[in-house]
Each structure stands twice: as C-alpha cells, then as structure tokens.
C-alpha cells in the first residue's frame, strides 16, 4: 500500500509517513478503548510531547516551590523572653 493511499483508522484523513505496524497498533487501541478514549489518549500524549519540546527549547528547569519547607529557614527570628 502506498503512503498516499493509506488512511487513518477512521478512514477520513490520509496518514503520510506512518508504518504499517503503527497503523495495526493504532487500530488495536481503537478496538480496545473505543474512539473517544483513544482520541483522549492521543491528545494527552501530544500535550506531554509539546510541553517537553517547549521546555527543552527554552531550557526550562523543573518547577521549584517559592516557599521553603517548614524548618529550613536559614536564620529563624529570635524571640525575647524577658
């Protein structure tokens, strides 16, 4: 089957550059989960991939809390007891 003639499992959009093995696996996921859940999984994977690409391009580090954990302040305030 040529790439131009290959279609998605729904049969609507041509899929170019996708291997036959990938289409078989995608059809299996569609059969197991159903179309709405399979679309949700693909959107979630796309979201994580997009975030990873943006994070690497911008060289972002992991998120850091602005508040230090309790008991780790370098110089706690001194209280006068007299």
trRosetta pair geometry for C-beta under 8 A, 3 or more apart (Angstrom, degrees):
i j d omega theta_ij theta_ji phi_ij phi_ji
1 5 5.6 -123 -172 83 85 113
1 6 5.6 102 136 -75 119 86
1 20 7.4 119 47 -90 115 111
2 5 4.8 81 60 13 86 101
2 6 7.1 -137 96 -22 44 86
3 6 5.6 -45 -148 15 35 118
3 15 8.0 -105 -164 101 76 58
3 16 5.1 66 166 -137 115 69
3 17 6.5 43 -144 -45 136 40
3 18 7.9 133 -135 35 92 63
4 14 6.8 -12 -163 -161 43 143
4 16 7.4 19 -85 -100 46 98
5 14 8.0 -114 -167 -129 5 110
6 14 6.6 97 80 -159 63 76
6 15 5.4 -73 118 63 106 85
6 16 7.5 144 63 -87 112 40
6 18 6.8 -160 130 61 147 99
6 23 7.2 -120 -168 -71 119 153
7 10 8.0 -106 148 72 103 54
7 11 5.1 50 128 -133 140 44
7 12 7.1 133 -174 35 114 24
7 13 7.0 135 -157 75 77 35
7 14 5.7 -63 -102 -102 63 50
7 15 6.5 105 -163 6 18 89
8 11 6.7 -108 73 -29 68 19
8 12 6.2 -29 52 47 114 70
8 13 4.9 29 -5 60 127 83
8 14 7.6 -152 -20 -111 79 6
8 15 5.2 113 -70 -41 71 115
8 26 8.0 -81 -159 128 75 146
9 23 7.1 164 -60 -163 86 83
9 26 5.8 -149 -31 121 127 105
9 27 5.0 167 -108 -93 125 76
9 30 5.2 -176 131 -9 161 163
10 13 7.5 38 66 16 108 83
10 35 7.2 77 -86 -125 108 127
15 18 4.5 -23 146 17 117 135
15 23 7.2 152 79 -88 151 110
18 22 5.0 -112 -177 80 92 133
18 23 6.0 101 130 -52 118 93
19 22 4.7 101 60 3 80 101
19 23 7.3 -147 98 -2 47 85
20 23 5.7 -56 -152 38 37 111
20 24 6.4 40 151 -23 68 103
21 24 5.6 -52 -150 33 33 113
21 25 6.5 30 153 -16 65 105
22 25 5.8 -55 -149 38 33 109
22 26 6.2 33 153 -19 66 107
23 26 5.5 -52 -142 38 33 112
23 27 6.3 36 156 -20 65 104
24 27 5.8 -54 -150 36 29 110
24 28 6.5 31 150 -20 63 105
25 28 5.5 -53 -150 34 34 114
25 29 6.5 34 152 -18 66 102
26 29 5.7 -51 -148 35 34 111
26 30 6.4 37 152 -19 65 105
26 38 7.8 98 -168 -172 74 132
27 30 5.5 -52 -147 37 33 114
27 31 6.3 34 154 -20 65 105
28 31 5.7 -53 -147 36 31 110
28 32 6.2 24 156 -16 65 110
29 32 5.8 -60 -144 41 30 107
29 33 5.8 -5 171 11 69 114
29 38 5.3 122 129 -120 100 113
29 41 7.3 -113 174 70 132 150
30 33 6.8 -68 -126 53 20 86
30 34 7.3 8 -173 -166 54 7
30 35 6.1 23 -150 -85 95 61
30 38 4.9 -20 -97 -51 62 168
33 37 3.9 -125 165 92 109 121
33 38 4.8 141 79 -57 125 79
33 41 6.9 -10 159 -11 176 134
34 37 5.1 74 64 21 87 104
34 38 6.7 -163 87 -10 38 95
35 38 5.7 -62 -140 39 28 111
35 39 6.2 29 162 -20 66 106
36 39 5.9 -56 -150 35 29 110
36 40 6.5 31 152 -20 64 106
37 40 5.4 -51 -148 34 36 115
37 41 6.5 38 153 -20 66 102
38 41 5.7 -50 -149 34 33 112
38 42 6.4 32 153 -16 65 105
39 42 5.7 -55 -147 39 32 110
39 43 6.3 33 154 -19 66 106
40 43 5.8 -55 -147 37 30 110
40 44 6.4 30 154 -19 64 107
41 44 5.7 -56 -149 36 30 112
41 45 6.4 29 154 -16 65 106
42 45 5.8 -53 -146 38 32 110
42 46 6.2 34 154 -19 64 107
43 46 5.6 -55 -147 38 31 113
43 47 6.4 37 153 -25 64 102
44 47 5.6 -50 -149 30 32 114
44 48 6.7 27 155 -13 64 103
45 48 5.9 -55 -149 38 33 108
45 49 6.2 32 153 -18 66 108
46 49 5.6 -55 -144 39 32 112
46 50 6.1 32 157 -20 66 106
47 50 5.9 -56 -147 37 28 109
47 51 6.4 26 155 -17 64 107
48 51 5.8 -54 -146 38 31 111
48 52 6.3 33 155 -21 64 106
49 52 5.7 -55 -149 35 30 112
49 53 6.5 30 154 -19 65 105
50 53 5.8 -53 -148 35 32 110
50 54 6.3 27 157 -14 66 107
51 54 5.9 -57 -145 41 30 108
51 55 6.0 32 156 -20 65 111
52 55 5.7 -56 -143 38 28 112
52 56 6.3 23 160 -15 64 108
53 56 6.1 -61 -149 39 27 105
53 57 6.2 24 157 -18 65 110
54 57 5.8 -56 -142 38 29 109
54 58 6.1 8 165 1 66 114
54 60 7.7 15 123 6 76 130
55 58 6.4 -68 -140 51 23 95
55 60 4.5 -88 -147 51 74 112
56 59 7.1 23 -171 -78 33 44
61 64 7.4 13 106 -29 115 106
65 68 7.7 145 101 -87 108 24
65 69 8.0 81 79 -54 145 68
68 72 4.8 -127 158 80 119 111
68 73 6.3 144 75 -75 141 62
69 72 5.0 62 68 2 82 130
73 76 5.4 107 82 -78 118 70
